[in-house]
Amino acid sequence: MLNNILGIPAHPLIVHAAVVFIPLLCLGAVVYAVVPRFRGKIGWAVTALAVISPIAAWFAKASGENLEDRLVAAGFSGEILDKVNQHQTYGDRAWWFTLALGVVTLVMVFITSGNRRAPHVPVGVHLGISVIVIALAVATAIYVFLTGDSGAHAVWEGAVP
């Protein structure tokens, strides 16, 4: 399914969506959490990013797994697959952190939206969710960086053709 796009391996193309949307989610979620006066202006964008980013991360992960399968089938082994496996480990973690950040961000936007269906929660809950969002955003950003860095090293150091 996610092998090729116009004859080019899909992973290097698909990963660009994750590289753009996930850091934007990290930044948007933190701004939304710590600057309440911007919530009305960026709430729709943060909501969209909280949905789109995990989807982009999943597609990047799935296309990467397909690329790894192609490398194994082509006979690659040793140091090359070690680098690919390290990259995949970071990518898996980036996917889970992105998913968690997306879900918690959606919860934060909902409870701070002023919607009559939103439960009235104490200030401490707002603070707690904000702290969780910030922590998840930092962890997500770290794993996105590590994933991209390890992938770039695998490619540019000659590990993957």
One Martini backbone bead per residue (centre of mass of N, CA, C, O) as a GRO file, in nm:
protein
  161
    1MET     BB    1   0.059   0.061  -0.024
    2LEU     BB    2   0.343   0.226   0.093
    3ASN     BB    3   0.579   0.217  -0.136
    4ASN     BB    4   0.486   0.411  -0.389
    5ILE     BB    5   0.555   0.732  -0.563
    6LEU     BB    6   0.623   0.759  -0.871
    7GLY     BB    7   0.873   0.541  -0.808
    8ILE     BB    8   0.901   0.635  -0.515
    9PRO     BB    9   0.960   0.610  -0.212
   10ALA     BB   10   0.724   0.697   0.023
   11HIS     BB   11   0.861   0.781   0.291
   12PRO     BB   12   1.018   1.050   0.209
   13LEU     BB   13   0.742   1.189   0.142
   14ILE     BB   14   0.551   1.142   0.391
   15VAL     BB   15   0.732   1.256   0.625
   16HIS     BB   16   0.680   1.562   0.572
   17ALA     BB   17   0.412   1.585   0.719
   18ALA     BB   18   0.522   1.518   1.001
   19VAL     BB   19   0.748   1.742   1.007
   20VAL     BB   20   0.528   1.968   1.010
   21PHE     BB   21   0.279   1.896   1.203
   22ILE     BB   22   0.407   1.817   1.476
   23PRO     BB   23   0.554   2.081   1.555
   24LEU     BB   24   0.296   2.250   1.536
   25LEU     BB   25   0.152   2.105   1.764
   26CYS     BB   26   0.352   2.160   1.985
   27LEU     BB   27   0.334   2.466   1.970
   28GLY     BB   28   0.022   2.508   1.980
   29ALA     BB   29  -0.030   2.362   2.250
   30VAL     BB   30   0.146   2.541   2.427
   31VAL     BB   31   0.017   2.809   2.364
   32TYR     BB   32  -0.268   2.727   2.450
   33ALA     BB   33  -0.187   2.656   2.749
   34VAL     BB   34  -0.022   2.950   2.824
   35VAL     BB   35  -0.223   3.143   2.624
   36PRO     BB   36  -0.544   3.224   2.661
   37ARG     BB   37  -0.583   3.471   2.454
   38PHE     BB   38  -0.530   3.265   2.191
   39ARG     BB   39  -0.753   3.045   2.179
   40GLY     BB   40  -0.965   3.175   1.979
   41LYS     BB   41  -0.749   3.183   1.734
   42ILE     BB   42  -0.612   2.863   1.762
   43GLY     BB   43  -0.813   2.630   1.817
   44TRP     BB   44  -0.866   2.520   1.529
   45ALA     BB   45  -0.567   2.450   1.464
   46VAL     BB   46  -0.511   2.262   1.703
   47THR     BB   47  -0.731   2.063   1.635
   48ALA     BB   48  -0.631   1.983   1.356
   49LEU     BB   49  -0.344   1.893   1.450
   50ALA     BB   50  -0.450   1.670   1.653
   51VAL     BB   51  -0.545   1.497   1.402
   52ILE     BB   52  -0.322   1.505   1.174
   53SER     BB   53  -0.054   1.420   1.312
   54PRO     BB   54  -0.113   1.118   1.379
   55ILE     BB   55  -0.165   1.044   1.086
   56ALA     BB   56   0.112   1.121   0.975
   57ALA     BB   57   0.271   0.934   1.164
   58TRP     BB   58   0.146   0.670   1.068
   59PHE     BB   59   0.230   0.690   0.770
   60ALA     BB   60   0.532   0.706   0.826
   61LYS     BB   61   0.551   0.437   0.973
   62ALA     BB   62   0.429   0.250   0.755
   63SER     BB   63   0.627   0.329   0.525
   64GLY     BB   64   0.882   0.243   0.683
   65GLU     BB   65   0.813  -0.056   0.708
   66ASN     BB   66   0.808  -0.106   0.404
   67LEU     BB   67   1.100  -0.022   0.351
   68GLU     BB   68   1.230  -0.232   0.531
   69ASP     BB   69   1.121  -0.478   0.380
   70ARG     BB   70   1.271  -0.406   0.116
   71LEU     BB   71   1.558  -0.424   0.233
   72VAL     BB   72   1.546  -0.716   0.320
   73ALA     BB   73   1.467  -0.832   0.036
   74ALA     BB   74   1.745  -0.700  -0.089
   75GLY     BB   75   1.980  -0.786   0.145
   76PHE     BB   76   1.998  -0.621   0.383
   77SER     BB   77   2.244  -0.567   0.651
   78GLY     BB   78   2.349  -0.495   0.954
   79GLU     BB   79   2.421  -0.171   0.987
   80ILE     BB   80   2.181  -0.080   0.829
   81LEU     BB   81   1.957  -0.217   1.005
   82ASP     BB   82   2.040  -0.085   1.267
   83LYS     BB   83   1.967   0.204   1.176
   84VAL     BB   84   1.675   0.143   1.103
   85ASN     BB   85   1.589   0.037   1.384
   86GLN     BB   86   1.647   0.297   1.536
   87HIS     BB   87   1.456   0.471   1.370
   88GLN     BB   88   1.202   0.302   1.435
   89THR     BB   89   1.202   0.340   1.739
   90TYR     BB   90   1.164   0.645   1.729
   91GLY     BB   91   0.906   0.642   1.552
   92ASP     BB   92   0.726   0.490   1.748
   93ARG     BB   93   0.745   0.701   1.974
   94ALA     BB   94   0.646   0.941   1.813
   95TRP     BB   95   0.366   0.828   1.760
   96TRP     BB   96   0.270   0.796   2.057
   97PHE     BB   97   0.318   1.091   2.143
   98THR     BB   98   0.137   1.217   1.928
   99LEU     BB   99  -0.122   1.081   2.013
  100ALA     BB  100  -0.128   1.184   2.304
  101LEU     BB  101  -0.117   1.484   2.234
  102GLY     BB  102  -0.375   1.491   2.067
  103VAL     BB  103  -0.574   1.398   2.286
  104VAL     BB  104  -0.506   1.607   2.510
  105THR     BB  105  -0.561   1.853   2.335
  106LEU     BB  106  -0.859   1.798   2.283
  107VAL     BB  107  -0.939   1.810   2.576
  108MET     BB  108  -0.842   2.097   2.633
  109VAL     BB  109  -1.015   2.240   2.422
  110PHE     BB  110  -1.288   2.147   2.528
  111ILE     BB  111  -1.266   2.255   2.834
  112THR     BB  112  -1.190   2.565   2.711
  113SER     BB  113  -1.431   2.653   2.503
  114GLY     BB  114  -1.729   2.712   2.642
  115ASN     BB  115  -1.896   2.486   2.606
  116ARG     BB  116  -2.190   2.357   2.732
  117ARG     BB  117  -2.075   2.049   2.720
  118ALA     BB  118  -1.857   2.129   2.889
  119PRO     BB  119  -1.698   2.078   3.160
  120HIS     BB  120  -1.662   2.193   3.476
  121VAL     BB  121  -1.339   2.281   3.578
  122PRO     BB  122  -1.093   2.316   3.765
  123VAL     BB  123  -0.801   2.485   3.768
  124GLY     BB  124  -0.623   2.236   3.831
  125VAL     BB  125  -0.695   2.085   3.571
  126HIS     BB  126  -0.587   2.286   3.374
  127LEU     BB  127  -0.299   2.275   3.480
  128GLY     BB  128  -0.253   1.971   3.443
  129ILE     BB  129  -0.300   1.963   3.136
  130SER     BB  130  -0.083   2.165   3.063
  131VAL     BB  131   0.154   1.998   3.171
  132ILE     BB  132   0.105   1.752   2.992
  133VAL     BB  133   0.128   1.896   2.722
  134ILE     BB  134   0.416   1.998   2.757
  135ALA     BB  135   0.551   1.724   2.802
  136LEU     BB  136   0.454   1.595   2.535
  137ALA     BB  137   0.577   1.806   2.346
  138VAL     BB  138   0.868   1.756   2.422
  139ALA     BB  139   0.882   1.453   2.366
  140THR     BB  140   0.791   1.469   2.074
  141ALA     BB  141   1.015   1.654   1.968
  142ILE     BB  142   1.247   1.469   2.038
  143TYR     BB  143   1.150   1.219   1.864
  144VAL     BB  144   1.145   1.365   1.598
  145PHE     BB  145   1.438   1.437   1.592
  146LEU     BB  146   1.560   1.151   1.628
  147THR     BB  147   1.428   1.033   1.380
  148GLY     BB  148   1.543   1.226   1.167
  149ASP     BB  149   1.843   1.195   1.236
  150SER     BB  150   1.864   0.885   1.194
  151GLY     BB  151   1.764   0.890   0.901
  152ALA     BB  152   1.979   1.078   0.785
  153HIS     BB  153   2.223   0.905   0.862
  154ALA     BB  154   2.140   0.653   0.705
  155VAL     BB  155   2.149   0.795   0.427
  156TRP     BB  156   2.417   0.991   0.433
  157GLU     BB  157   2.604   0.728   0.528
  158GLY     BB  158   2.503   0.485   0.321
  159ALA     BB  159   2.273   0.281   0.421
  160VAL     BB  160   2.064   0.405   0.214
  161PRO     BB  161   1.972   0.426  -0.128
   0.00000   0.00000   0.00000
